[in-house]
Amino acid sequence: MNVATHHAMPTLIAHRGNAEEFPENSLPAMSSALALGVKHLAIDVQLSRDGVPIVIHDAGLLRTAGVDRSVLDLEAKALTRLSIGQARRFGTVFESATLPRLLDVLELLRKYPQVRLLMELQRQSIARFGAEQVVDTVLALCKSYRDRIVVLSADLPAIHRARSRHGVPIGWCVDTLDTHTQLKMQALAPDRIVCDHAVLPRDSRPPRGPWEWIALGIKQVDELEALAGTGVSYAATKAPGRFRKLLASS
């Protein structure tokens, strides 16, 4: 019996855009995901040395830009000139793709008013600049998008500030569901909880509360179907192109 015929499957989130077919967190990757019909887009945010929100997961630039420097040590003007074409994966196909600012992503989303943006604030920037500066800087750019954004982070002070100071939905990123983590979940009561699908319990529903679950790392349709009816509301994938038929019918 196919559980998906009896329970709605989780809603897809394009994690770093269409990161399987395009360089992750690039504008081409996001444009591709949006063209596929994705209604939820998840990106990563770091701050440049001069405090500009930049869309990239790693603080180090080596993996995506081939430069052995840190985002945190360079100014935005220099960062946005860097190619993130990931030559090892794609050759020269995407060499014109450059590191985007959060502002560039928000401009792209003007064309897609139905799309919700999930922004994960990375710990390296929070450690360098402090939760207050990172959260306030990012959300100052998002004033016109407040009904469309969710702030995610593994850093509790950051998401607490996003909620208490700015009143936006928050999601806590966790890598374990041990007792200590669950006690924190109950105390924080975030709007979303984010974890890899491999961390979720296999034989029972994940812990219940006033939150919705986001499962990371979904690569195949059968993995998505396996989450139907489990209490997981969203499934994040870096490969939304593998779900073309599902997206076309939704």
N, C-alpha and C positions, 0 to 999 in steps of 0.2 A: 504494500500500500504506500502510495506516495503522500507523505505528510503535507506537501505543498498544495495538494488538492483540497485540503481541509482547513488549512491555516494560511493566512496572508504571509507572504515572505517579507523579510525586512526591506526597508527602503534603501536603495543603493546610494552610497556617497563616493564620489570620485576623489580618492586620496592622492593629493599632489597632481590632480588632473588626470589625463590619460597618460600615466607615467610608464606604461608598457610600450607604447608606440611613439612617444615623444619624450624629450628630456623632462624629468620631474620638476614640478613647480615652475615650469616655464609658461609663458603666455600661449604658445602653440599647444601645449598639453592641456591647458584649461579650456581653450577655445574648442579643441577636439572633444573634450568631455561634454561641454555644453551643447555642442552640435549633435551629440549622441542622444541628448534629451535628459541628461542628469540634472536633478533638481537640488542636489546638495554637493557642495564643493568644499574639500578640506585642504588647507594650506598650512605651511609652517612660517613662523615669523621670527626673525632676529633683528637686532638694531645695529646699524652702522656706527662707526666711531662718533659721527656727528648727530646721532640720535634719529636717523631716518629708518622706519620700518621696511625691512628688506625680506622678500619671500624666498626663504631657503631653509632647509632642515638643519644641516650641519653648520656649526660655527666655522669650521675649517672649509676652505674653498677647493681643496685638492681633488676630492672625488667628483665634484660636478663641474668645476671650472678649470681644473688642472693647474691651479696656482697654490703654492704652499704658504698661504697667508690666512688670517682670520677675518671674517666679516667684521668682527668687533674692532679691528685695528685699522680699517680703511674707511674713508669717507664715501658717502653714497655716490658722488659723481664718478669716482673711480670704479666702484662696484658695478654700476649699471652699464659700464662699457665692457664688462667681462662676458665672454661667450660661455654659456653653460650648455653647449651642444653635445657634451659627453661623447667626445670623439671615439673613445674606446668602444662604445656601444653602437654609435650611429655614423661613424666616419665624419664626413664634412657636411652631411645632409642638413644639420641644424646649426651650423656654425654661426649663423646670424642671430640665433636666439640668445638674448642677453638676460642678465640677472634682473628680475622685475622688482619694483617697489610695491608695497601694499597699495599705494595710490593707483598704480597701473592696473592692478587686479580689480579694484573698486570701479575704475572707469570701464573696464570690460563688462562688469556686472550691470552697468546701467542698461545694457541691451537685453538683460535677462532678469526682469523684475521679480520673477517667480522663484529665483534661485536663492537658496540660503547658503551663507558662507560660515564655515567653521574654521577658526584661526587658532592654531596651537602656538602658544608663546613658549619659546624654548628656554630651558634652564640656564644655558650659558649666558644669554643676554640678561636674564634676571640676576644672575650672580654678579655680572659686571656692573650693570646700571641700577639694579634694585627693582623690586616688583612695582613700586609706585610709578617710577618713570616709564617703565615698559608698558604697563597697562594704560596709563593716562595718555601716553603718546599714541599708542595704537588706536585707542577709542576716540581720541580727538579727531582722527581722520574718518571715523565711521559714524559721525553724527547723523548723516542722512540715510544710514543703513541699519539703524538700531533695531528695527523690527525684523531684520534679516540675518543677524549675526549671532554666533555662539562663540564664547571665548573658552578655549581649552588649554589646559596646562597640567603638568605633573606637579607644579609648584602651588601649594595650598595658599600661601599669602597672595599670590597673583590672582587666582580665581576668586578668592574672598574679596579682594579689592574691586574686581570687575563687577561683582554683584552688589556689594554694599555701597560703593561710591558711584557706580555708573548704572546699576539696575539692569544689567544685561544677563541673558541666560549663560550659565557656566557649565563646563564639563571637566571632570577630574580624570586624568590619564593615570591608570594604575597598571602595574605589571604582576600583581599577585592579588589573590582574594583571600588571604589569610585573615585570622580573627582580628588582628590589629587594624588591618586595612578596612575591614567591614565596620569596625567601631567608628573609624574616622568617616566612613561613608555616611553612617547614620547621623553623626554630629553635623557634618557639612550639608547633607541633603542637597547635592548638586542636581542640576536639571538633566545632565547626562553623565554616564560613566563610560569611559573608553578603555578597552583592553583588547589584547590579541585574542582571536577566537580560540586559540589553543589553550588559553587560560580558563575559559569558561567551563563550568562543570558539564560532564558528558551525560550524566544520568539524572540530572535534575535541573530545575530552572535556576538562573543566577539569583543572587540575593535581591529581594523585592524592596522597594522603597518609592519615594516620590520622584524617581529618576527614570530615564530611558537608557537602555544599553546600546552602545555602539561597539560592534565587533570588528576588529582590524584584521587585515591579512587575508581577505577573501579573494580567491583566485579563480574558482570554478563555479559553474552553475550548481553543481551538486552540493558544494559547501554552503551556498546560499540557501538551497532547498532544505538542507539539514537544520538550518536555524529557524525555519518556520514553526511557529507554535511554541518556541522555547522561551519567550519573554524578551527576545532581542528585537529592538525596533529598527536598528540601522546596521547596515553592513558596508564597511569601507573597503574599497578595492582600488588598486593601482592599475587595474586592467579593465576599465569599463567597456572597452571594445569587445570583450568576450561575452558581454551581456546585451549585445545589440538587439536581439529579438525581444528580450524582456523589456528593455527600455522603449522600444518602438510600440509595444502593446500597452504601455502604462499611461 
